[in-house]
Amino acid sequence: MPAPQEFLDYVDSNADAFIQRLSNAVAIKSVSGDPAYRQEVIKMSHWISEQLQAVGVETQLADLGRHTMDGQDLPLPPAVLGRIGNDPNKKTVLVYGHFDVQPALVSDGWNTDPFKLTVLPNGQLVGRGSSDDKGPVLGWLNVLQYHYQNKKELPVNLKCCFEGMEESGSEGLDDLVKKESQPGGWFDGVDCVCISDNYWLNTRTPTLTYGLRGLAYYKITVEGPTRDLHSGVFGRTVHEPMTDLIKIMGTLVDVKGNILIPGVDEMVSAAAADERQLYEKLDYSIKDVEESAGAPIALSSDKVEVLMGRMRMPSLSLHGIEGAFYGAGAKTVIPAKVSGKFSIRLVPPQSPESVLPLVKAHIESEFKKLGTKNRLNLEELHGGTPWVTDINHWNYEAAKIATRAVYNQEPDMTREGGSIPVTLTFAEALGVSVLLLPMGRGDDGAHSTNEKLDRSNFIEGTKLLGTYLYEVGAVASK
């Protein structure tokens, strides 16, 4: 059964109120990767729980314990579990999202205050977390609000799992999911999972995603002297940690994106002709990737090669250096200790466990070649396994029908370059289909400056989430 017209009209008429609620959410600085903001993330946990309770959802704040970050012992923000409905004749859908965000400062290049939602004349809702992932989480809340205020039963039983550590490896969540997936647990009886935490491939075509790359994130630290040194006094007299680090990081990847760590690229087989055709059919162009990047810098003019580079092949990116001088002026110091961070996006059959020995052997070998007297340490900060699933499952059929109904378009079927580690955990712990149903566009700039969510995507995306639930109720008979 399609979503009732009354629901679609309700979403349109309440659009401004929904945007105000998104503004309230963006204002909470729930940066999970910075200990200074941990209480803000915890505040966000409670805010989400209260919002759910206000629309009739039973909630529980699940304690995930503690962890150490940047040398500090910190409480993990509680996950928010919710449930409404227990009709044995209905399918039970579990929805997942996260309410933590990436760091953001005006000095990073933002045109506006990143934690104050700015509504631009073109309809863009600019603010940290607007697209990743507060907007989509609130999309589910918008759907629930319609049913609660109009005293309408949901077409499915709904369970929620919203967390505050996704941007920092979802620490503590895997154990919770496995525990609550046992008989009698919060997720017992779930028939399928829907995650809205990714993006369209472009700015015009809605997407369903059936695969994600995994992640292995590393930190290399090189240290030598006991303190920073004066380059005029010690330059060319001692082994410099920064020089060693730059040399090592330069051995990881080349300018064409090829991973230089022996054995990593070789784990993945070449694509057959029929598989290449899947990528050829996608509504995507080199212009799309370059518009999204903001510059004509695509690695290739071959659309299929670029798409496979994003979805099917592993990639290695260098992210930054800690401990080095950064700022105005010309500080002539030799840093005593520097750390470089990089990550590898993984694809089947790779895993964090299978690539770690290759990374370790390569870095230790390259460091030995330097003949330096400095010391090296390699840390694996966090990781996630890649995931691919069946696109012909009724869960995906429901999403396809819903997409056609809301957007009058056939969705692109994609694998995604990003990582959502808990996706595979849900799939394995529950043994059910997991669907990625994105709300945002490919140019939203998640993790970047001036992150935005288009008003139309927020409002039509809310309709899509609600319509999907109705289609699950229709196509997935018990």
C-alpha positions as CSV (number, residue, x, y, z in Angstrom):
1,M,0.0,0.0,0.0
2,P,1.4,3.4,-0.9
3,A,1.9,6.1,1.8
4,P,-1.3,8.0,2.4
5,Q,-1.6,11.4,0.7
6,E,-2.3,12.9,4.2
7,F,1.2,11.9,5.3
8,L,2.8,13.6,2.3
9,D,0.7,16.7,2.8
10,Y,1.6,16.7,6.5
11,V,5.4,16.7,5.7
12,D,5.0,19.6,3.3
13,S,2.9,21.7,5.8
14,N,5.4,21.0,8.6
15,A,8.6,21.6,6.7
16,D,9.5,24.8,8.5
17,A,9.1,23.2,11.9
18,F,11.2,20.2,10.8
19,I,13.9,22.6,9.7
20,Q,13.8,24.4,13.1
21,R,14.2,21.0,14.8
22,L,17.3,20.3,12.6
23,S,18.6,23.7,13.6
24,N,18.3,22.8,17.3
25,A,20.1,19.5,16.7
26,V,23.0,21.2,14.7
27,A,23.5,23.6,17.6
28,I,24.6,20.8,19.9
29,K,28.3,20.4,19.2
30,S,28.4,16.6,19.3
31,V,31.9,16.1,18.0
32,S,32.8,12.6,19.1
33,G,36.5,12.7,18.1
34,D,37.5,15.6,20.5
35,P,37.4,14.9,24.3
36,A,36.5,18.6,24.9
37,Y,33.1,18.0,23.4
38,R,32.2,14.7,25.0
39,Q,29.5,16.2,27.2
40,E,27.9,17.7,24.2
41,V,27.7,14.2,22.6
42,I,26.1,12.9,25.7
43,K,23.7,15.8,25.7
44,M,22.8,14.9,22.2
45,S,22.0,11.3,23.3
46,H,19.5,12.6,25.9
47,W,18.0,15.1,23.4
48,I,17.3,12.4,20.8
49,S,15.8,10.2,23.5
50,E,13.5,12.9,24.6
51,Q,12.4,13.7,21.0
52,L,11.5,10.1,20.5
53,Q,9.6,9.8,23.7
54,A,7.6,12.9,22.7
55,V,6.2,11.0,19.7
56,G,5.3,7.9,21.6
57,V,8.5,5.8,21.3
58,E,9.7,3.8,24.2
59,T,13.4,4.5,24.7
60,Q,16.4,3.2,26.6
61,L,19.8,4.9,27.0
62,A,22.3,2.0,26.6
63,D,25.5,2.4,28.6
64,L,28.5,1.6,26.3
65,G,31.1,1.9,29.1
66,R,34.3,4.0,28.8
67,H,37.3,4.3,26.6
68,T,40.6,6.2,26.3
69,M,41.0,9.0,23.8
70,D,44.1,11.3,23.5
71,G,45.2,9.9,26.9
72,Q,41.9,10.7,28.6
73,D,39.6,8.2,30.2
74,L,36.1,9.1,29.0
75,P,32.5,7.9,29.2
76,L,31.2,6.7,25.9
77,P,28.0,8.5,24.9
78,P,25.0,6.2,25.5
79,A,23.3,4.7,22.4
80,V,19.6,5.5,22.1
81,L,17.4,2.5,21.6
82,G,13.8,2.9,20.7
83,R,10.7,0.8,19.8
84,I,7.1,1.3,19.0
85,G,4.6,-1.4,18.0
86,N,4.6,-5.2,18.6
87,D,2.0,-6.5,16.1
88,P,3.0,-10.0,15.1
89,N,1.3,-9.6,11.8
90,K,3.6,-6.7,10.8
91,K,7.2,-6.7,9.7
92,T,9.7,-5.2,12.2
93,V,12.1,-2.7,10.8
94,L,15.2,-1.5,12.7
95,V,16.5,1.9,11.7
96,Y,20.0,3.1,12.5
97,G,21.7,6.5,12.4
98,H,24.2,8.5,14.3
99,F,24.1,11.9,16.0
100,D,27.8,12.6,16.4
101,V,29.7,14.8,13.9
102,Q,33.1,15.7,12.6
103,P,35.0,18.6,14.0
104,A,34.3,22.0,12.5
105,L,35.7,25.5,12.9
106,V,35.1,28.8,11.0
107,S,38.9,28.9,10.6
108,D,38.7,25.7,8.6
109,G,37.1,27.6,5.8
110,W,33.4,27.7,6.7
111,N,31.5,30.6,5.4
112,T,29.1,30.5,8.4
113,D,29.1,29.3,12.0
114,P,29.2,25.5,11.5
115,F,27.0,24.9,14.6
116,K,24.3,27.4,13.6
117,L,22.1,26.1,10.8
118,T,22.1,28.6,8.0
119,V,19.3,28.5,5.4
120,L,20.6,29.9,2.1
121,P,18.3,31.5,-0.5
122,N,18.9,28.4,-2.8
123,G,17.4,26.2,-0.1
124,Q,20.6,24.7,1.2
125,L,20.6,24.0,5.0
126,V,24.3,24.6,5.9
127,G,25.7,23.3,9.2
128,R,27.8,20.5,10.6
129,G,25.8,17.3,10.8
130,S,22.9,18.6,8.6
131,S,23.5,15.8,6.1
132,D,25.8,13.5,8.1
133,D,23.7,12.3,9.9
134,K,21.4,14.5,12.0
135,G,19.1,15.4,9.0
136,P,18.4,11.7,8.2
137,V,17.9,10.8,11.9
138,L,15.4,13.6,12.2
139,G,13.7,12.3,9.0
140,W,12.6,9.2,10.9
141,L,11.4,11.5,13.8
142,N,9.4,13.5,11.3
143,V,7.7,10.3,10.1
144,L,6.9,9.3,13.7
145,Q,5.5,12.7,14.5
146,Y,2.9,12.4,11.8
147,H,1.7,9.1,13.0
148,Y,1.7,10.2,16.7
149,Q,-0.1,13.5,16.2
150,N,-2.7,12.0,13.8
151,K,-3.2,8.9,15.9
152,K,-2.2,6.6,13.0
153,E,-0.6,3.2,13.4
154,L,2.7,2.7,11.7
155,P,2.5,0.1,8.9
156,V,5.4,-1.8,10.6
157,N,6.8,-2.3,14.0
158,L,9.7,0.1,14.3
159,K,12.9,-0.2,16.4
160,C,15.7,2.5,16.5
161,C,19.4,2.4,17.2
162,F,21.0,5.8,17.2
163,E,24.6,6.2,18.4
164,G,27.1,9.0,19.2
165,M,30.5,7.4,18.2
166,E,30.1,6.6,14.5
167,E,32.6,9.2,13.4
168,S,35.1,7.6,15.9
169,G,34.8,4.0,14.9
170,S,31.4,3.2,16.7
171,E,33.3,2.2,19.8
172,G,31.2,0.0,22.1
173,L,28.4,-0.5,19.6
174,D,29.3,-3.9,18.1
175,D,29.0,-5.6,21.5
176,L,25.7,-3.9,22.2
177,V,24.3,-5.0,18.8
178,K,25.4,-8.6,19.4
179,K,23.9,-8.6,22.9
180,E,20.6,-7.1,21.9
181,S,20.3,-9.4,18.9
182,Q,20.0,-12.4,21.2
183,P,16.5,-13.9,22.1
184,G,14.8,-11.4,24.4
185,G,17.1,-8.6,23.4
186,W,16.0,-5.2,22.1
187,F,16.5,-6.2,18.5
188,D,15.0,-9.7,18.8
189,G,12.4,-10.2,16.0
190,V,13.8,-7.6,13.6
191,D,13.1,-8.6,9.9
192,C,15.2,-6.0,8.1
193,V,17.5,-3.0,8.8
194,C,17.4,0.5,7.1
195,I,20.3,2.9,7.4
196,S,20.2,6.4,6.1
197,D,23.8,7.6,6.4
198,N,25.1,8.0,2.9
199,Y,24.5,10.0,-0.2
200,W,23.3,10.0,-3.8
201,L,26.0,9.5,-6.4
202,N,25.2,12.9,-7.9
203,T,22.8,15.8,-7.3
204,R,19.8,14.5,-9.4
205,T,19.3,10.7,-9.0
206,P,18.1,9.0,-5.9
207,T,20.2,6.0,-4.8
208,L,20.0,2.7,-3.0
209,T,23.3,1.4,-1.7
210,Y,24.1,-2.3,-1.4
211,G,27.8,-2.2,-0.5
212,L,30.3,-0.2,1.6
213,R,34.0,-0.1,1.7
214,G,35.6,-0.9,5.1
215,L,38.3,1.1,6.9
216,A,41.6,0.6,8.5
217,Y,42.9,3.8,10.1
218,Y,46.5,4.2,11.2
219,K,48.9,6.6,13.0
220,I,52.7,6.6,12.5
221,T,54.7,8.3,15.2
222,V,58.4,9.2,14.8
223,E,60.3,10.7,17.7
224,G,63.9,11.4,18.5
225,P,65.1,14.4,20.6
226,T,63.5,14.9,24.1
227,R,62.3,18.4,23.1
228,D,61.9,20.6,20.0
229,L,65.2,21.9,18.7
230,H,66.4,25.1,17.0
231,S,67.0,24.4,13.3
232,G,69.9,26.9,13.2
233,V,71.7,25.0,15.9
234,F,70.7,21.4,15.1
235,G,69.9,21.4,11.4
236,R,72.1,18.9,9.6
237,T,73.5,17.6,12.9
238,V,70.7,15.3,14.0
239,H,68.1,12.9,12.5
240,E,64.9,14.9,12.2
241,P,61.6,13.1,13.0
242,M,59.7,15.2,10.4
243,T,62.0,14.3,7.6
244,D,61.7,10.6,8.4
245,L,57.9,10.8,8.7
246,I,57.5,12.5,5.3
247,K,59.8,9.9,3.7
248,I,57.7,7.1,5.1
249,M,54.3,8.6,4.2
250,G,55.6,9.1,0.7
251,T,56.0,5.4,0.3
252,L,52.3,4.6,0.9
253,V,50.5,5.8,-2.2
254,D,51.4,7.4,-5.5
255,V,49.8,10.4,-7.2
256,K,47.5,8.2,-9.3
257,G,46.0,6.6,-6.2
258,N,47.8,3.3,-6.5
259,I,48.6,1.8,-3.1
260,L,52.3,1.1,-2.8
261,I,52.1,-1.3,0.1
262,P,52.9,-4.7,-1.5
263,G,50.0,-7.1,-1.5
264,V,47.1,-4.6,-0.7
265,D,45.9,-3.8,-4.2
266,E,46.7,-7.3,-5.3
267,M,44.1,-8.8,-2.9
268,V,41.3,-7.5,-5.2
269,S,40.6,-9.3,-8.5
270,A,40.1,-7.3,-11.7
271,A,36.5,-6.6,-12.8
272,A,35.0,-8.7,-15.5
273,A,33.3,-7.2,-18.6
274,D,29.8,-7.7,-17.2
275,E,30.7,-6.1,-13.9
276,R,32.1,-3.0,-15.7
277,Q,28.7,-2.7,-17.4
278,L,27.0,-2.2,-14.0
279,Y,29.1,0.9,-13.5
280,E,28.6,2.1,-17.1
281,K,24.9,2.3,-16.5
282,L,25.1,4.6,-13.5
283,D,23.9,8.2,-13.9
284,Y,27.3,9.7,-13.2
285,S,30.0,11.5,-15.1
286,I,33.5,12.9,-14.7
287,K,31.8,16.3,-14.5
288,D,29.9,15.1,-11.5
289,V,32.9,14.1,-9.5
290,E,34.8,17.3,-10.4
291,E,31.8,19.5,-9.5
292,S,31.5,17.7,-6.2
293,A,35.3,18.1,-5.6
294,G,35.1,21.7,-6.6
295,A,37.9,21.5,-9.2
296,P,38.8,19.6,-12.4
297,I,41.0,17.0,-10.6
298,A,39.6,13.6,-11.5
299,L,42.3,10.9,-11.7
300,S,40.9,9.6,-15.1
301,S,38.6,10.6,-17.9
302,D,37.1,7.1,-17.8
303,K,33.9,7.2,-15.8
304,V,34.0,3.4,-15.1
305,E,37.6,3.6,-13.7
306,V,36.6,6.6,-11.5
307,L,33.5,4.8,-10.2
308,M,35.4,1.6,-9.5
309,G,38.0,3.6,-7.7
310,R,35.3,5.0,-5.5
311,M,33.3,1.8,-4.9
312,R,35.1,-1.4,-5.9
313,M,38.8,-0.8,-5.3
314,P,40.7,0.0,-2.1
315,S,42.1,3.5,-1.6
316,L,44.7,5.0,0.7
317,S,44.6,8.6,1.8
318,L,47.0,10.7,3.9
319,H,45.0,12.8,6.4
320,G,47.5,14.9,8.4
321,I,50.5,15.4,10.6
322,E,50.4,16.2,14.3
323,G,53.2,17.8,16.2
324,A,54.5,20.0,13.4
325,F,54.3,23.8,13.3
326,Y,51.1,25.1,11.8
327,G,50.1,28.7,11.8
328,A,51.1,32.2,10.8
329,G,54.7,33.3,10.8
330,A,57.9,31.3,10.2
331,K,58.7,29.2,13.2
332,T,62.2,27.6,12.7
333,V,61.8,24.5,14.9
334,I,62.7,20.9,14.5
335,P,59.8,19.0,16.0
336,A,60.8,16.4,18.6
337,K,57.8,14.1,17.9
338,V,55.5,14.0,14.9
339,S,52.6,11.7,13.9
340,G,51.1,11.1,10.5
341,K,47.6,9.7,10.0
342,F,46.4,7.7,7.0
343,S,43.7,5.3,6.2
344,I,42.9,2.5,3.8
345,R,39.3,2.1,2.5
346,L,38.8,-1.7,2.2
347,V,36.8,-3.8,-0.2
348,P,36.0,-7.5,-0.2
349,P,37.8,-9.8,0.5
350,Q,40.0,-7.4,2.5
351,S,39.6,-6.8,6.3
352,P,41.5,-4.7,8.9
353,E,43.0,-8.0,10.1
354,S,44.3,-9.0,6.7
355,V,45.9,-5.7,5.7
356,L,47.5,-4.9,9.1
357,P,50.5,-7.3,8.7
358,L,51.2,-5.9,5.2
359,V,51.1,-2.3,6.4
360,K,53.3,-3.1,9.4
361,A,55.9,-5.0,7.3
362,H,56.0,-2.3,4.7
363,I,56.4,0.6,7.1
364,E,59.0,-1.1,9.2
365,S,61.0,-2.1,6.1
366,E,60.9,1.4,4.7
367,F,61.9,2.9,8.1
368,K,64.9,0.6,8.3
369,K,66.1,1.7,4.9
370,L,66.4,5.3,6.2
371,G,69.2,4.3,8.6
372,T,67.8,6.8,11.1
373,K,68.3,6.8,14.9
374,N,64.8,8.0,15.5
375,R,62.1,5.7,16.9
376,L,59.0,4.6,15.1
377,N,55.6,3.4,16.4
378,L,52.6,2.3,14.3
379,E,49.1,2.3,15.8
380,E,45.9,1.0,14.3
381,L,43.3,3.5,15.6
382,H,40.1,1.8,14.4
383,G,38.7,-0.3,11.5
384,G,35.7,-1.7,9.9
385,T,35.0,-4.6,7.5
386,P,33.6,-4.0,4.0
387,W,30.0,-5.2,3.2
388,V,28.0,-6.2,0.1
389,T,24.5,-7.6,0.0
390,D,21.7,-8.9,-2.3
391,I,19.8,-6.2,-4.2
392,N,16.9,-8.4,-5.1
393,H,15.7,-8.9,-1.4
394,W,12.2,-7.6,-0.6
395,N,13.8,-4.9,1.6
396,Y,15.3,-3.5,-1.6
397,E,12.2,-4.0,-3.6
398,A,10.2,-1.9,-1.1
399,A,12.8,0.8,-1.3
400,K,12.8,0.8,-5.1
401,I,9.0,1.2,-5.2
402,A,9.1,4.0,-2.6
403,T,11.8,5.8,-4.5
404,R,9.7,5.7,-7.7
405,A,6.6,6.9,-5.8
406,V,8.4,9.9,-4.2
407,Y,10.9,10.9,-6.9
408,N,9.2,9.4,-10.0
409,Q,12.7,8.0,-10.9
410,E,14.4,4.7,-10.9
411,P,17.1,4.7,-8.3
412,D,20.8,4.1,-9.1
413,M,22.1,0.9,-7.4
414,T,25.5,1.7,-5.9
415,R,28.3,0.5,-3.7
416,E,29.6,3.4,-1.7
417,G,33.1,4.5,-1.0
418,G,32.5,5.4,2.6
419,S,32.4,3.2,5.7
420,I,29.7,2.5,8.2
421,P,31.3,-0.3,10.4
422,V,28.0,-1.3,12.1
423,T,26.4,-2.3,8.8
424,L,28.2,-5.6,8.7
425,T,27.6,-6.1,12.4
426,F,23.8,-5.8,11.9
427,A,23.9,-8.1,8.9
428,E,25.8,-10.8,10.8
429,A,24.2,-10.5,14.2
430,L,20.7,-10.4,13.0
431,G,21.0,-12.4,9.8
432,V,18.7,-10.1,7.9
433,S,18.8,-7.7,4.9
434,V,20.4,-4.3,5.5
435,L,19.4,-1.5,3.2
436,L,21.2,1.9,2.8
437,L,18.6,4.5,1.8
438,P,20.3,7.9,1.5
439,M,18.7,11.2,2.0
440,G,21.5,13.6,0.9
441,R,23.1,14.5,-2.4
442,G,26.6,13.7,-3.6
443,D,27.7,17.4,-3.1
444,D,26.6,17.7,0.5
445,G,30.2,18.0,1.7
446,A,29.9,15.6,4.7
447,H,33.2,15.8,6.7
448,S,34.1,18.9,4.7
449,T,33.6,22.6,5.1
450,N,30.2,24.1,4.5
451,E,28.4,20.8,4.9
452,K,24.8,21.2,3.7
453,L,21.6,19.3,3.1
454,D,19.2,20.7,0.5
455,R,15.8,21.5,1.8
456,S,14.2,19.5,-0.9
457,N,16.2,16.4,0.1
458,F,15.3,16.8,3.7
459,I,11.6,17.2,3.0
460,E,11.3,14.7,0.1
461,G,13.7,12.4,2.0
462,T,11.3,12.4,4.9
463,K,8.5,11.3,2.6
464,L,10.8,8.6,1.2
465,L,11.6,7.2,4.6
466,G,7.9,7.1,5.5
467,T,6.8,5.7,2.1
468,Y,9.5,3.0,2.4
469,L,7.9,1.8,5.7
470,Y,4.5,1.6,4.0
471,E,6.0,-0.4,1.1
472,V,7.8,-2.8,3.5
473,G,4.4,-3.4,5.0
474,A,2.9,-4.1,1.6
475,V,5.6,-6.2,-0.2
476,A,6.9,-8.2,2.8
477,S,4.0,-10.3,3.9
478,K,4.7,-12.6,6.9
